[in-house]
Each structure stands twice: as C-alpha cells, then as structure tokens.
C-alpha cells in the first residue's frame, strides 16, 4: 500500500522567488502549509486572507522534495497537513522526511 501523499501548496511569486504559505505554531516556529486537496488549499487561502496573487498547485514528487529542502535550508523545520487558523491535522519534521528519502545533508 502506498502511503505517500501528493499535497497541494499555496504560493506566490515575489520577484524571482517562490513564496509558500506558512502556518504558525502557537507561540512557536512557522511550518510549510500542505493540503490534501485543492479545496482545502482554497479554504486556507480564504480564511488566511491571502490575496489574489496567491495560487495553488500540486507539485510533482521531485519538486516537492526540492521545496522541502529549500524550506529546511531556510530554517523552516516542519510541514503541516491541512491546517486551519488554529490547528493542523498532522505535523511532519522536514529533516526526517528528507532523511527517509536520502535527501538530507
């Protein structure tokens, strides 16, 4: 049985950089926001009051791994699945994910 997910990401382009939607732990660090469906991503985009420049896409596995590596390198240590403004369904340690697929440094 395949337990991999193909999450959606909410993002915008600022200059030549892609910026992804982040989720804030209560009194803690920020995490990359990932979503199981386009509808869940759209709901988050609306409730977080993200503007029209924010788009939604489902990256291929390699692009997702590159995104996770970039987050890890910039100090974002976690990804969360289907967050709302208060909680997330699941929390992932990005370093653990990268280690599991042999992508960590």
Secondary structure in CASP SS format (residue, H / E / C, confidence):
PFRMAT SS
TARGET T0000
AUTHOR 0000-0000-0000
METHOD secondary structure of the structure
MODEL  1
X C 1.00
X C 1.00
X C 1.00
X C 1.00
X C 1.00
X C 1.00
X C 1.00
X E 1.00
X E 1.00
X E 1.00
X E 1.00
X E 1.00
X E 1.00
X E 1.00
X C 1.00
X C 1.00
X E 1.00
X E 1.00
X E 1.00
X E 1.00
X C 1.00
X E 1.00
X E 1.00
X E 1.00
X C 1.00
X C 1.00
X C 1.00
X C 1.00
X C 1.00
X E 1.00
X E 1.00
X E 1.00
X E 1.00
X E 1.00
X E 1.00
X C 1.00
X C 1.00
X H 1.00
X H 1.00
X H 1.00
X H 1.00
X H 1.00
X H 1.00
X H 1.00
X H 1.00
X H 1.00
X H 1.00
X C 1.00
X C 1.00
X C 1.00
X C 1.00
X C 1.00
X C 1.00
X C 1.00
X E 1.00
X E 1.00
X E 1.00
X C 1.00
X C 1.00
X C 1.00
X H 1.00
X H 1.00
X H 1.00
X H 1.00
X H 1.00
X H 1.00
X H 1.00
X H 1.00
X H 1.00
X H 1.00
X H 1.00
X H 1.00
X H 1.00
X C 1.00
X C 1.00
X C 1.00
X C 1.00
X E 1.00
X E 1.00
X E 1.00
X E 1.00
X C 1.00
X C 1.00
X C 1.00
X C 1.00
X C 1.00
X C 1.00
X C 1.00
X C 1.00
X E 1.00
X E 1.00
X E 1.00
X E 1.00
X H 1.00
X H 1.00
X H 1.00
X H 1.00
X H 1.00
X H 1.00
X H 1.00
X C 1.00
X C 1.00
X C 1.00
X C 1.00
X C 1.00
END
